[in-house]
Amino acid sequence: MVCFSVLLPTTVSATTLSNEQLCTAGLALAIDKQPRGINTKGLAGKQILLALKDGNNDWDYRCHVNRSSKTIKLEARESRLNDAYLKQAIRYDVSNKARSVEVKMKRRNGGFKSEKYQARQLKS
């Protein structure tokens, strides 16, 4: 009697974080807020509309995610908030089988700042 044992590799299909979750993480880092204080308000083409949870029913920020370069771009609705700091590309890196994301950007006074968020923190 001959027995064969075959080991087949199993692939785990990890889900990715949504563009809305990535935008929430990027905005939270840029304006020093917790993700739970940010709502997704809708879509405008490929851009995601975000608002702070302050009772306002309109959007405050537009966001665009470029998955090929792993960057997030933000634009505030109020032009006075649109400075070079906010308009810079925010880099992101998804890790832990899409359970977390680290976002990084330059500080106003030099250097870099970064924050790591869990996927559950980024639910709208």
Jmol script that loads the backbone (N, CA, C; Angstrom):
load data "model"
ATOM      1  N   MET A   1       0.840  -1.166   0.000  1.00  0.00           N
ATOM      2  CA  MET A   1       0.000   0.000   0.000  1.00  0.00           C
ATOM      3  C   MET A   1       0.894   1.241   0.000  1.00  0.00           C
ATOM      4  N   VAL A   2       0.643   2.144  -0.919  1.00  0.00           N
ATOM      5  CA  VAL A   2       1.431   3.365  -1.045  1.00  0.00           C
ATOM      6  C   VAL A   2       0.522   4.545  -0.749  1.00  0.00           C
ATOM      7  N   CYS A   3       0.976   5.439   0.107  1.00  0.00           N
ATOM      8  CA  CYS A   3       0.201   6.642   0.457  1.00  0.00           C
ATOM      9  C   CYS A   3       0.953   7.875  -0.017  1.00  0.00           C
ATOM     10  N   PHE A   4       0.215   8.762  -0.607  1.00  0.00           N
ATOM     11  CA  PHE A   4       0.796  10.033  -1.030  1.00  0.00           C
ATOM     12  C   PHE A   4       0.146  11.153  -0.245  1.00  0.00           C
ATOM     13  N   SER A   5       0.952  12.061   0.104  1.00  0.00           N
ATOM     14  CA  SER A   5       0.448  13.239   0.803  1.00  0.00           C
ATOM     15  C   SER A   5       0.805  14.455  -0.038  1.00  0.00           C
ATOM     16  N   VAL A   6      -0.187  15.214  -0.380  1.00  0.00           N
ATOM     17  CA  VAL A   6       0.043  16.396  -1.197  1.00  0.00           C
ATOM     18  C   VAL A   6      -0.314  17.624  -0.374  1.00  0.00           C
ATOM     19  N   LEU A   7       0.619  18.537  -0.281  1.00  0.00           N
ATOM     20  CA  LEU A   7       0.366  19.793   0.416  1.00  0.00           C
ATOM     21  C   LEU A   7       0.129  20.875  -0.624  1.00  0.00           C
ATOM     22  N   LEU A   8      -1.025  21.454  -0.575  1.00  0.00           N
ATOM     23  CA  LEU A   8      -1.355  22.521  -1.504  1.00  0.00           C
ATOM     24  C   LEU A   8      -1.301  23.848  -0.773  1.00  0.00           C
ATOM     25  N   PRO A   9      -0.695  24.839  -1.372  1.00  0.00           N
ATOM     26  CA  PRO A   9      -0.666  26.141  -0.715  1.00  0.00           C
ATOM     27  C   PRO A   9      -2.063  26.748  -0.689  1.00  0.00           C
ATOM     28  N   THR A  10      -2.378  27.353   0.400  1.00  0.00           N
ATOM     29  CA  THR A  10      -3.671  28.027   0.502  1.00  0.00           C
ATOM     30  C   THR A  10      -3.418  29.519   0.469  1.00  0.00           C
ATOM     31  N   THR A  11      -4.193  30.182  -0.300  1.00  0.00           N
ATOM     32  CA  THR A  11      -4.052  31.627  -0.377  1.00  0.00           C
ATOM     33  C   THR A  11      -5.187  32.269   0.391  1.00  0.00           C
ATOM     34  N   VAL A  12      -4.820  33.229   1.150  1.00  0.00           N
ATOM     35  CA  VAL A  12      -5.818  33.967   1.911  1.00  0.00           C
ATOM     36  C   VAL A  12      -6.074  35.262   1.165  1.00  0.00           C
ATOM     37  N   SER A  13      -7.298  35.452   0.779  1.00  0.00           N
ATOM     38  CA  SER A  13      -7.649  36.668   0.064  1.00  0.00           C
ATOM     39  C   SER A  13      -7.955  37.758   1.077  1.00  0.00           C
ATOM     40  N   ALA A  14      -6.996  38.603   1.309  1.00  0.00           N
ATOM     41  CA  ALA A  14      -7.186  39.689   2.275  1.00  0.00           C
ATOM     42  C   ALA A  14      -7.955  40.823   1.610  1.00  0.00           C
ATOM     43  N   THR A  15      -8.952  41.291   2.282  1.00  0.00           N
ATOM     44  CA  THR A  15      -9.679  42.433   1.759  1.00  0.00           C
ATOM     45  C   THR A  15      -8.838  43.678   1.981  1.00  0.00           C
ATOM     46  N   THR A  16      -9.012  44.640   1.119  1.00  0.00           N
ATOM     47  CA  THR A  16      -8.259  45.878   1.264  1.00  0.00           C
ATOM     48  C   THR A  16      -9.116  46.916   1.962  1.00  0.00           C
ATOM     49  N   LEU A  17      -8.470  47.920   2.481  1.00  0.00           N
ATOM     50  CA  LEU A  17      -9.201  49.032   3.068  1.00  0.00           C
ATOM     51  C   LEU A  17      -9.832  49.829   1.938  1.00  0.00           C
ATOM     52  N   SER A  18     -11.009  50.354   2.169  1.00  0.00           N
ATOM     53  CA  SER A  18     -11.701  51.135   1.145  1.00  0.00           C
ATOM     54  C   SER A  18     -11.056  52.512   1.004  1.00  0.00           C
ATOM     55  N   ASN A  19     -11.340  53.178  -0.098  1.00  0.00           N
ATOM     56  CA  ASN A  19     -10.851  54.540  -0.287  1.00  0.00           C
ATOM     57  C   ASN A  19     -11.385  55.458   0.804  1.00  0.00           C
ATOM     58  N   GLU A  20     -12.623  55.226   1.231  1.00  0.00           N
ATOM     59  CA  GLU A  20     -13.209  56.031   2.296  1.00  0.00           C
ATOM     60  C   GLU A  20     -12.407  55.888   3.589  1.00  0.00           C
ATOM     61  N   GLN A  21     -11.996  54.663   3.908  1.00  0.00           N
ATOM     62  CA  GLN A  21     -11.208  54.433   5.115  1.00  0.00           C
ATOM     63  C   GLN A  21      -9.831  55.083   5.004  1.00  0.00           C
ATOM     64  N   LEU A  22      -9.209  54.991   3.836  1.00  0.00           N
ATOM     65  CA  LEU A  22      -7.903  55.616   3.639  1.00  0.00           C
ATOM     66  C   LEU A  22      -8.008  57.136   3.746  1.00  0.00           C
ATOM     67  N   CYS A  23      -9.058  57.712   3.174  1.00  0.00           N
ATOM     68  CA  CYS A  23      -9.260  59.160   3.259  1.00  0.00           C
ATOM     69  C   CYS A  23      -9.489  59.600   4.699  1.00  0.00           C
ATOM     70  N   THR A  24     -10.263  58.829   5.434  1.00  0.00           N
ATOM     71  CA  THR A  24     -10.512  59.148   6.840  1.00  0.00           C
ATOM     72  C   THR A  24      -9.204  59.150   7.620  1.00  0.00           C
ATOM     73  N   ALA A  25      -8.356  58.163   7.377  1.00  0.00           N
ATOM     74  CA  ALA A  25      -7.057  58.091   8.057  1.00  0.00           C
ATOM     75  C   ALA A  25      -6.181  59.287   7.682  1.00  0.00           C
ATOM     76  N   GLY A  26      -6.139  59.632   6.409  1.00  0.00           N
ATOM     77  CA  GLY A  26      -5.326  60.762   5.960  1.00  0.00           C
ATOM     78  C   GLY A  26      -5.788  62.082   6.544  1.00  0.00           C
ATOM     79  N   LEU A  27      -7.102  62.306   6.558  1.00  0.00           N
ATOM     80  CA  LEU A  27      -7.635  63.549   7.107  1.00  0.00           C
ATOM     81  C   LEU A  27      -7.418  63.620   8.614  1.00  0.00           C
ATOM     82  N   ALA A  28      -7.614  62.510   9.300  1.00  0.00           N
ATOM     83  CA  ALA A  28      -7.392  62.482  10.749  1.00  0.00           C
ATOM     84  C   ALA A  28      -5.955  62.887  11.076  1.00  0.00           C
ATOM     85  N   LEU A  29      -5.003  62.377  10.317  1.00  0.00           N
ATOM     86  CA  LEU A  29      -3.599  62.739  10.535  1.00  0.00           C
ATOM     87  C   LEU A  29      -3.369  64.219  10.236  1.00  0.00           C
ATOM     88  N   ALA A  30      -3.879  64.695   9.107  1.00  0.00           N
ATOM     89  CA  ALA A  30      -3.612  66.066   8.658  1.00  0.00           C
ATOM     90  C   ALA A  30      -4.165  67.119   9.609  1.00  0.00           C
ATOM     91  N   ILE A  31      -5.342  66.865  10.185  1.00  0.00           N
ATOM     92  CA  ILE A  31      -5.958  67.891  11.039  1.00  0.00           C
ATOM     93  C   ILE A  31      -5.924  67.524  12.519  1.00  0.00           C
ATOM     94  N   ASP A  32      -5.164  66.499  12.864  1.00  0.00           N
ATOM     95  CA  ASP A  32      -4.998  66.077  14.267  1.00  0.00           C
ATOM     96  C   ASP A  32      -6.332  65.802  14.961  1.00  0.00           C
ATOM     97  N   LYS A  33      -7.162  65.001  14.316  1.00  0.00           N
ATOM     98  CA  LYS A  33      -8.453  64.582  14.881  1.00  0.00           C
ATOM     99  C   LYS A  33      -8.491  63.065  14.940  1.00  0.00           C
ATOM    100  N   GLN A  34      -9.397  62.546  15.740  1.00  0.00           N
ATOM    101  CA  GLN A  34      -9.624  61.107  15.775  1.00  0.00           C
ATOM    102  C   GLN A  34     -10.507  60.722  14.587  1.00  0.00           C
ATOM    103  N   PRO A  35     -10.300  59.548  13.996  1.00  0.00           N
ATOM    104  CA  PRO A  35     -11.120  59.123  12.851  1.00  0.00           C
ATOM    105  C   PRO A  35     -12.618  59.078  13.169  1.00  0.00           C
ATOM    106  N   ARG A  36     -12.968  58.797  14.404  1.00  0.00           N
ATOM    107  CA  ARG A  36     -14.398  58.722  14.745  1.00  0.00           C
ATOM    108  C   ARG A  36     -15.089  60.080  14.608  1.00  0.00           C
ATOM    109  N   GLY A  37     -14.323  61.154  14.516  1.00  0.00           N
ATOM    110  CA  GLY A  37     -14.887  62.488  14.351  1.00  0.00           C
ATOM    111  C   GLY A  37     -15.051  62.902  12.902  1.00  0.00           C
ATOM    112  N   ILE A  38     -14.900  61.945  11.983  1.00  0.00           N
ATOM    113  CA  ILE A  38     -14.968  62.238  10.546  1.00  0.00           C
ATOM    114  C   ILE A  38     -16.001  61.329   9.887  1.00  0.00           C
ATOM    115  N   ASN A  39     -16.869  61.918   9.080  1.00  0.00           N
ATOM    116  CA  ASN A  39     -17.894  61.172   8.336  1.00  0.00           C
ATOM    117  C   ASN A  39     -17.616  61.223   6.842  1.00  0.00           C
ATOM    118  N   THR A  40     -17.955  60.145   6.146  1.00  0.00           N
ATOM    119  CA  THR A  40     -17.964  60.153   4.688  1.00  0.00           C
ATOM    120  C   THR A  40     -19.319  60.684   4.260  1.00  0.00           C
ATOM    121  N   LYS A  41     -19.320  61.716   3.413  1.00  0.00           N
ATOM    122  CA  LYS A  41     -20.570  62.347   2.993  1.00  0.00           C
ATOM    123  C   LYS A  41     -21.021  61.926   1.607  1.00  0.00           C
ATOM    124  N   GLY A  42     -20.163  61.294   0.841  1.00  0.00           N
ATOM    125  CA  GLY A  42     -20.555  60.865  -0.491  1.00  0.00           C
ATOM    126  C   GLY A  42     -19.383  60.891  -1.449  1.00  0.00           C
ATOM    127  N   LEU A  43     -19.725  60.805  -2.729  1.00  0.00           N
ATOM    128  CA  LEU A  43     -18.717  60.779  -3.787  1.00  0.00           C
ATOM    129  C   LEU A  43     -18.981  61.900  -4.775  1.00  0.00           C
ATOM    130  N   ALA A  44     -17.918  62.431  -5.342  1.00  0.00           N
ATOM    131  CA  ALA A  44     -18.006  63.402  -6.429  1.00  0.00           C
ATOM    132  C   ALA A  44     -17.028  62.922  -7.492  1.00  0.00           C
ATOM    133  N   GLY A  45     -17.512  62.095  -8.401  1.00  0.00           N
ATOM    134  CA  GLY A  45     -16.621  61.449  -9.361  1.00  0.00           C
ATOM    135  C   GLY A  45     -15.758  60.444  -8.629  1.00  0.00           C
ATOM    136  N   LYS A  46     -14.444  60.592  -8.748  1.00  0.00           N
ATOM    137  CA  LYS A  46     -13.523  59.690  -8.048  1.00  0.00           C
ATOM    138  C   LYS A  46     -13.114  60.239  -6.687  1.00  0.00           C
ATOM    139  N   GLN A  47     -13.634  61.401  -6.327  1.00  0.00           N
ATOM    140  CA  GLN A  47     -13.270  62.009  -5.053  1.00  0.00           C
ATOM    141  C   GLN A  47     -14.279  61.644  -3.977  1.00  0.00           C
ATOM    142  N   ILE A  48     -13.772  61.509  -2.763  1.00  0.00           N
ATOM    143  CA  ILE A  48     -14.610  61.196  -1.611  1.00  0.00           C
ATOM    144  C   ILE A  48     -14.825  62.481  -0.837  1.00  0.00           C
ATOM    145  N   LEU A  49     -16.058  62.736  -0.461  1.00  0.00           N
ATOM    146  CA  LEU A  49     -16.388  63.926   0.313  1.00  0.00           C
ATOM    147  C   LEU A  49     -16.440  63.552   1.786  1.00  0.00           C
ATOM    148  N   LEU A  50     -15.733  64.317   2.606  1.00  0.00           N
ATOM    149  CA  LEU A  50     -15.645  64.048   4.038  1.00  0.00           C
ATOM    150  C   LEU A  50     -16.120  65.264   4.817  1.00  0.00           C
ATOM    151  N   ALA A  51     -16.660  65.009   5.993  1.00  0.00           N
ATOM    152  CA  ALA A  51     -17.103  66.099   6.866  1.00  0.00           C
ATOM    153  C   ALA A  51     -16.738  65.777   8.300  1.00  0.00           C
ATOM    154  N   LEU A  52     -16.515  66.824   9.069  1.00  0.00           N
ATOM    155  CA  LEU A  52     -16.296  66.647  10.496  1.00  0.00           C
ATOM    156  C   LEU A  52     -17.650  66.451  11.153  1.00  0.00           C
ATOM    157  N   LYS A  53     -17.704  65.626  12.181  1.00  0.00           N
ATOM    158  CA  LYS A  53     -18.971  65.356  12.872  1.00  0.00           C
ATOM    159  C   LYS A  53     -19.287  66.531  13.795  1.00  0.00           C
ATOM    160  N   ASP A  54     -19.813  67.587  13.192  1.00  0.00           N
ATOM    161  CA  ASP A  54     -20.158  68.777  13.972  1.00  0.00           C
ATOM    162  C   ASP A  54     -21.603  69.202  13.744  1.00  0.00           C
ATOM    163  N   GLY A  55     -22.391  68.315  13.151  1.00  0.00           N
ATOM    164  CA  GLY A  55     -23.791  68.632  12.901  1.00  0.00           C
ATOM    165  C   GLY A  55     -24.036  69.234  11.529  1.00  0.00           C
ATOM    166  N   ASN A  56     -22.985  69.615  10.818  1.00  0.00           N
ATOM    167  CA  ASN A  56     -23.121  70.173   9.485  1.00  0.00           C
ATOM    168  C   ASN A  56     -23.465  69.040   8.515  1.00  0.00           C
ATOM    169  N   ASN A  57     -24.430  69.265   7.646  1.00  0.00           N
ATOM    170  CA  ASN A  57     -24.846  68.221   6.709  1.00  0.00           C
ATOM    171  C   ASN A  57     -24.102  68.272   5.386  1.00  0.00           C
ATOM    172  N   ASP A  58     -23.136  69.152   5.264  1.00  0.00           N
ATOM    173  CA  ASP A  58     -22.415  69.300   4.013  1.00  0.00           C
ATOM    174  C   ASP A  58     -20.981  68.811   4.178  1.00  0.00           C
ATOM    175  N   TRP A  59     -20.247  68.705   3.096  1.00  0.00           N
ATOM    176  CA  TRP A  59     -18.873  68.216   3.150  1.00  0.00           C
ATOM    177  C   TRP A  59     -17.907  69.351   3.460  1.00  0.00           C
ATOM    178  N   ASP A  60     -16.789  69.006   4.084  1.00  0.00           N
ATOM    179  CA  ASP A  60     -15.742  69.963   4.438  1.00  0.00           C
ATOM    180  C   ASP A  60     -14.458  69.741   3.638  1.00  0.00           C
ATOM    181  N   TYR A  61     -14.204  68.484   3.245  1.00  0.00           N
ATOM    182  CA  TYR A  61     -12.959  68.127   2.564  1.00  0.00           C
ATOM    183  C   TYR A  61     -13.240  67.167   1.419  1.00  0.00           C
ATOM    184  N   ARG A  62     -12.441  67.307   0.346  1.00  0.00           N
ATOM    185  CA  ARG A  62     -12.446  66.349  -0.759  1.00  0.00           C
ATOM    186  C   ARG A  62     -11.164  65.545  -0.665  1.00  0.00           C
ATOM    187  N   CYS A  63     -11.255  64.285  -1.056  1.00  0.00           N
ATOM    188  CA  CYS A  63     -10.101  63.401  -0.952  1.00  0.00           C
ATOM    189  C   CYS A  63     -10.003  62.537  -2.206  1.00  0.00           C
ATOM    190  N   HIS A  64      -8.769  62.327  -2.643  1.00  0.00           N
ATOM    191  CA  HIS A  64      -8.511  61.443  -3.778  1.00  0.00           C
ATOM    192  C   HIS A  64      -7.409  60.466  -3.380  1.00  0.00           C
ATOM    193  N   VAL A  65      -7.650  59.180  -3.607  1.00  0.00           N
ATOM    194  CA  VAL A  65      -6.673  58.138  -3.292  1.00  0.00           C
ATOM    195  C   VAL A  65      -6.051  57.647  -4.591  1.00  0.00           C
ATOM    196  N   ASN A  66      -4.730  57.615  -4.631  1.00  0.00           N
ATOM    197  CA  ASN A  66      -4.000  57.051  -5.762  1.00  0.00           C
ATOM    198  C   ASN A  66      -3.358  55.762  -5.265  1.00  0.00           C
ATOM    199  N   ARG A  67      -3.959  54.640  -5.593  1.00  0.00           N
ATOM    200  CA  ARG A  67      -3.482  53.355  -5.082  1.00  0.00           C
ATOM    201  C   ARG A  67      -2.147  52.938  -5.701  1.00  0.00           C
ATOM    202  N   SER A  68      -1.864  53.361  -6.919  1.00  0.00           N
ATOM    203  CA  SER A  68      -0.594  52.957  -7.534  1.00  0.00           C
ATOM    204  C   SER A  68       0.602  53.631  -6.861  1.00  0.00           C
ATOM    205  N   SER A  69       0.446  54.884  -6.439  1.00  0.00           N
ATOM    206  CA  SER A  69       1.550  55.564  -5.751  1.00  0.00           C
ATOM    207  C   SER A  69       1.368  55.576  -4.229  1.00  0.00           C
ATOM    208  N   LYS A  70       0.280  54.977  -3.756  1.00  0.00           N
ATOM    209  CA  LYS A  70      -0.037  54.907  -2.320  1.00  0.00           C
ATOM    210  C   LYS A  70      -0.034  56.286  -1.674  1.00  0.00           C
ATOM    211  N   THR A  71      -0.779  57.211  -2.310  1.00  0.00           N
ATOM    212  CA  THR A  71      -0.881  58.565  -1.773  1.00  0.00           C
ATOM    213  C   THR A  71      -2.336  58.993  -1.634  1.00  0.00           C
ATOM    214  N   ILE A  72      -2.544  59.931  -0.735  1.00  0.00           N
ATOM    215  CA  ILE A  72      -3.849  60.530  -0.475  1.00  0.00           C
ATOM    216  C   ILE A  72      -3.677  62.032  -0.661  1.00  0.00           C
ATOM    217  N   LYS A  73      -4.583  62.662  -1.409  1.00  0.00           N
ATOM    218  CA  LYS A  73      -4.560  64.115  -1.584  1.00  0.00           C
ATOM    219  C   LYS A  73      -5.849  64.680  -1.006  1.00  0.00           C
ATOM    220  N   LEU A  74      -5.724  65.746  -0.221  1.00  0.00           N
ATOM    221  CA  LEU A  74      -6.870  66.389   0.413  1.00  0.00           C
ATOM    222  C   LEU A  74      -7.032  67.812  -0.103  1.00  0.00           C
ATOM    223  N   GLU A  75      -8.278  68.272  -0.107  1.00  0.00           N
ATOM    224  CA  GLU A  75      -8.571  69.660  -0.448  1.00  0.00           C
ATOM    225  C   GLU A  75      -9.725  70.111   0.429  1.00  0.00           C
ATOM    226  N   ALA A  76      -9.535  71.221   1.120  1.00  0.00           N
ATOM    227  CA  ALA A  76     -10.585  71.752   1.988  1.00  0.00           C
ATOM    228  C   ALA A  76     -11.573  72.564   1.169  1.00  0.00           C
ATOM    229  N   ARG A  77     -12.816  72.567   1.603  1.00  0.00           N
ATOM    230  CA  ARG A  77     -13.839  73.356   0.922  1.00  0.00           C
ATOM    231  C   ARG A  77     -13.566  74.851   1.099  1.00  0.00           C
ATOM    232  N   GLU A  78     -13.162  75.228   2.307  1.00  0.00           N
ATOM    233  CA  GLU A  78     -12.849  76.627   2.582  1.00  0.00           C
ATOM    234  C   GLU A  78     -11.442  76.927   2.084  1.00  0.00           C
ATOM    235  N   SER A  79     -11.324  77.890   1.185  1.00  0.00           N
ATOM    236  CA  SER A  79     -10.031  78.173   0.564  1.00  0.00           C
ATOM    237  C   SER A  79      -8.975  78.607   1.577  1.00  0.00           C
ATOM    238  N   ARG A  80      -9.376  79.204   2.691  1.00  0.00           N
ATOM    239  CA  ARG A  80      -8.388  79.645   3.682  1.00  0.00           C
ATOM    240  C   ARG A  80      -7.665  78.462   4.322  1.00  0.00           C
ATOM    241  N   LEU A  81      -8.260  77.276   4.262  1.00  0.00           N
ATOM    242  CA  LEU A  81      -7.636  76.087   4.832  1.00  0.00           C
ATOM    243  C   LEU A  81      -6.729  75.360   3.840  1.00  0.00           C
ATOM    244  N   ASN A  82      -6.809  75.740   2.569  1.00  0.00           N
ATOM    245  CA  ASN A  82      -6.001  75.087   1.530  1.00  0.00           C
ATOM    246  C   ASN A  82      -4.629  75.733   1.436  1.00  0.00           C
ATOM    247  N   ASP A  83      -3.705  75.235   2.207  1.00  0.00           N
ATOM    248  CA  ASP A  83      -2.337  75.722   2.117  1.00  0.00           C
ATOM    249  C   ASP A  83      -1.442  74.583   1.642  1.00  0.00           C
ATOM    250  N   ALA A  84      -0.172  74.869   1.491  1.00  0.00           N
ATOM    251  CA  ALA A  84       0.765  73.848   1.006  1.00  0.00           C
ATOM    252  C   ALA A  84       0.809  72.645   1.939  1.00  0.00           C
ATOM    253  N   TYR A  85       0.601  72.883   3.233  1.00  0.00           N
ATOM    254  CA  TYR A  85       0.612  71.790   4.212  1.00  0.00           C
ATOM    255  C   TYR A  85      -0.507  70.796   3.915  1.00  0.00           C
ATOM    256  N   LEU A  86      -1.723  71.282   3.745  1.00  0.00           N
ATOM    257  CA  LEU A  86      -2.861  70.391   3.500  1.00  0.00           C
ATOM    258  C   LEU A  86      -2.791  69.772   2.109  1.00  0.00           C
ATOM    259  N   LYS A  87      -2.252  70.481   1.146  1.00  0.00           N
ATOM    260  CA  LYS A  87      -2.237  69.986  -0.232  1.00  0.00           C
ATOM    261  C   LYS A  87      -1.128  68.985  -0.527  1.00  0.00           C
ATOM    262  N   GLN A  88      -0.237  68.744   0.424  1.00  0.00           N
ATOM    263  CA  GLN A  88       0.837  67.783   0.176  1.00  0.00           C
ATOM    264  C   GLN A  88       0.279  66.362   0.051  1.00  0.00           C
ATOM    265  N   ALA A  89       1.031  65.512  -0.590  1.00  0.00           N
ATOM    266  CA  ALA A  89       0.635  64.104  -0.696  1.00  0.00           C
ATOM    267  C   ALA A  89       0.895  63.417   0.639  1.00  0.00           C
ATOM    268  N   ILE A  90      -0.105  62.710   1.108  1.00  0.00           N
ATOM    269  CA  ILE A  90       0.016  61.922   2.335  1.00  0.00           C
ATOM    270  C   ILE A  90       0.267  60.485   1.898  1.00  0.00           C
ATOM    271  N   ARG A  91       1.302  59.892   2.381  1.00  0.00           N
ATOM    272  CA  ARG A  91       1.643  58.508   2.019  1.00  0.00           C
ATOM    273  C   ARG A  91       0.958  57.545   2.979  1.00  0.00           C
ATOM    274  N   TYR A  92       0.586  56.378   2.443  1.00  0.00           N
ATOM    275  CA  TYR A  92      -0.016  55.360   3.306  1.00  0.00           C
ATOM    276  C   TYR A  92       0.576  53.996   3.008  1.00  0.00           C
ATOM    277  N   ASP A  93       0.503  53.137   4.010  1.00  0.00           N
ATOM    278  CA  ASP A  93       0.979  51.765   3.879  1.00  0.00           C
ATOM    279  C   ASP A  93       0.017  50.862   4.640  1.00  0.00           C
ATOM    280  N   VAL A  94      -0.686  50.003   3.914  1.00  0.00           N
ATOM    281  CA  VAL A  94      -1.633  49.064   4.519  1.00  0.00           C
ATOM    282  C   VAL A  94      -0.861  47.836   4.970  1.00  0.00           C
ATOM    283  N   SER A  95      -1.128  47.372   6.181  1.00  0.00           N
ATOM    284  CA  SER A  95      -0.410  46.210   6.704  1.00  0.00           C
ATOM    285  C   SER A  95      -1.344  45.302   7.492  1.00  0.00           C
ATOM    286  N   ASN A  96      -0.786  44.232   7.994  1.00  0.00           N
ATOM    287  CA  ASN A  96      -1.510  43.285   8.840  1.00  0.00           C
ATOM    288  C   ASN A  96      -2.754  42.748   8.129  1.00  0.00           C
ATOM    289  N   LYS A  97      -2.581  42.310   6.885  1.00  0.00           N
ATOM    290  CA  LYS A  97      -3.685  41.760   6.076  1.00  0.00           C
ATOM    291  C   LYS A  97      -4.866  42.728   6.004  1.00  0.00           C
ATOM    292  N   ALA A  98      -4.563  43.988   5.759  1.00  0.00           N
ATOM    293  CA  ALA A  98      -5.551  45.065   5.605  1.00  0.00           C
ATOM    294  C   ALA A  98      -6.311  45.354   6.891  1.00  0.00           C
ATOM    295  N   ARG A  99      -5.711  45.050   8.017  1.00  0.00           N
ATOM    296  CA  ARG A  99      -6.346  45.370   9.298  1.00  0.00           C
ATOM    297  C   ARG A  99      -5.878  46.703   9.856  1.00  0.00           C
ATOM    298  N   SER A 100      -4.812  47.263   9.260  1.00  0.00           N
ATOM    299  CA  SER A 100      -4.318  48.551   9.745  1.00  0.00           C
ATOM    300  C   SER A 100      -3.661  49.323   8.605  1.00  0.00           C
ATOM    301  N   VAL A 101      -3.546  50.622   8.822  1.00  0.00           N
ATOM    302  CA  VAL A 101      -2.895  51.492   7.850  1.00  0.00           C
ATOM    303  C   VAL A 101      -2.049  52.510   8.611  1.00  0.00           C
ATOM    304  N   GLU A 102      -0.859  52.765   8.075  1.00  0.00           N
ATOM    305  CA  GLU A 102      -0.022  53.832   8.620  1.00  0.00           C
ATOM    306  C   GLU A 102      -0.004  54.959   7.604  1.00  0.00           C
ATOM    307  N   VAL A 103      -0.317  56.166   8.059  1.00  0.00           N
ATOM    308  CA  VAL A 103      -0.295  57.345   7.196  1.00  0.00           C
ATOM    309  C   VAL A 103       0.834  58.260   7.659  1.00  0.00           C
ATOM    310  N   LYS A 104       1.505  58.900   6.681  1.00  0.00           N
ATOM    311  CA  LYS A 104       2.674  59.738   6.975  1.00  0.00           C
ATOM    312  C   LYS A 104       2.615  61.016   6.157  1.00  0.00           C
ATOM    313  N   MET A 105       3.052  62.108   6.774  1.00  0.00           N
ATOM    314  CA  MET A 105       3.146  63.378   6.060  1.00  0.00           C
ATOM    315  C   MET A 105       4.196  64.265   6.714  1.00  0.00           C
ATOM    316  N   LYS A 106       4.621  65.297   5.985  1.00  0.00           N
ATOM    317  CA  LYS A 106       5.593  66.250   6.518  1.00  0.00           C
ATOM    318  C   LYS A 106       4.907  67.156   7.537  1.00  0.00           C
ATOM    319  N   ARG A 107       5.646  67.519   8.576  1.00  0.00           N
ATOM    320  CA  ARG A 107       5.154  68.493   9.554  1.00  0.00           C
ATOM    321  C   ARG A 107       5.335  69.903   8.991  1.00  0.00           C
ATOM    322  N   ARG A 108       4.562  70.827   9.527  1.00  0.00           N
ATOM    323  CA  ARG A 108       4.691  72.225   9.108  1.00  0.00           C
ATOM    324  C   ARG A 108       6.093  72.764   9.380  1.00  0.00           C
ATOM    325  N   ASN A 109       6.676  72.374  10.508  1.00  0.00           N
ATOM    326  CA  ASN A 109       7.977  72.922  10.904  1.00  0.00           C
ATOM    327  C   ASN A 109       9.134  71.971  10.611  1.00  0.00           C
ATOM    328  N   GLY A 110       8.949  71.068   9.681  1.00  0.00           N
ATOM    329  CA  GLY A 110      10.010  70.132   9.308  1.00  0.00           C
ATOM    330  C   GLY A 110       9.831  68.781   9.959  1.00  0.00           C
ATOM    331  N   GLY A 111      10.465  67.806   9.419  1.00  0.00           N
ATOM    332  CA  GLY A 111      10.327  66.447   9.922  1.00  0.00           C
ATOM    333  C   GLY A 111       9.059  65.797   9.395  1.00  0.00           C
ATOM    334  N   PHE A 112       8.745  64.640   9.946  1.00  0.00           N
ATOM    335  CA  PHE A 112       7.568  63.892   9.518  1.00  0.00           C
ATOM    336  C   PHE A 112       6.717  63.524  10.716  1.00  0.00           C
ATOM    337  N   LYS A 113       5.438  63.325  10.459  1.00  0.00           N
ATOM    338  CA  LYS A 113       4.570  62.760  11.484  1.00  0.00           C
ATOM    339  C   LYS A 113       3.836  61.589  10.862  1.00  0.00           C
ATOM    340  N   SER A 114       3.502  60.628  11.689  1.00  0.00           N
ATOM    341  CA  SER A 114       2.780  59.453  11.195  1.00  0.00           C
ATOM    342  C   SER A 114       1.846  58.961  12.279  1.00  0.00           C
ATOM    343  N   GLU A 115       0.875  58.206  11.847  1.00  0.00           N
ATOM    344  CA  GLU A 115      -0.102  57.617  12.762  1.00  0.00           C
ATOM    345  C   GLU A 115      -0.531  56.289  12.175  1.00  0.00           C
ATOM    346  N   LYS A 116      -0.799  55.338  13.046  1.00  0.00           N
ATOM    347  CA  LYS A 116      -1.274  54.029  12.609  1.00  0.00           C
ATOM    348  C   LYS A 116      -2.697  53.852  13.133  1.00  0.00           C
ATOM    349  N   TYR A 117      -3.608  53.466  12.239  1.00  0.00           N
ATOM    350  CA  TYR A 117      -5.011  53.267  12.589  1.00  0.00           C
ATOM    351  C   TYR A 117      -5.421  51.839  12.258  1.00  0.00           C
ATOM    352  N   GLN A 118      -6.243  51.270  13.095  1.00  0.00           N
ATOM    353  CA  GLN A 118      -6.826  49.960  12.846  1.00  0.00           C
ATOM    354  C   GLN A 118      -8.055  50.144  11.958  1.00  0.00           C
ATOM    355  N   ALA A 119      -8.369  49.158  11.141  1.00  0.00           N
ATOM    356  CA  ALA A 119      -9.512  49.241  10.224  1.00  0.00           C
ATOM    357  C   ALA A 119     -10.801  49.542  10.976  1.00  0.00           C
ATOM    358  N   ARG A 120     -10.973  48.978  12.149  1.00  0.00           N
ATOM    359  CA  ARG A 120     -12.215  49.203  12.908  1.00  0.00           C
ATOM    360  C   ARG A 120     -12.356  50.659  13.355  1.00  0.00           C
ATOM    361  N   GLN A 121     -11.241  51.394  13.476  1.00  0.00           N
ATOM    362  CA  GLN A 121     -11.287  52.809  13.838  1.00  0.00           C
ATOM    363  C   GLN A 121     -11.771  53.671  12.677  1.00  0.00           C
ATOM    364  N   LEU A 122     -11.711  53.155  11.471  1.00  0.00           N
ATOM    365  CA  LEU A 122     -11.971  53.949  10.282  1.00  0.00           C
ATOM    366  C   LEU A 122     -13.362  53.737   9.711  1.00  0.00           C
ATOM    367  N   LYS A 123     -14.222  53.099  10.437  1.00  0.00           N
ATOM    368  CA  LYS A 123     -15.602  52.907   9.984  1.00  0.00           C
ATOM    369  C   LYS A 123     -16.364  54.210  10.160  1.00  0.00           C
ATOM    370  N   SER A 124     -17.119  54.590   9.137  1.00  0.00           N
ATOM    371  CA  SER A 124     -17.891  55.840   9.213  1.00  0.00           C
ATOM    372  C   SER A 124     -19.120  55.674  10.065  1.00  0.00           C
TER     373      SER A 124
END
end "model"
wireframe off; spacefill off
backbone 0.3
color backbone group
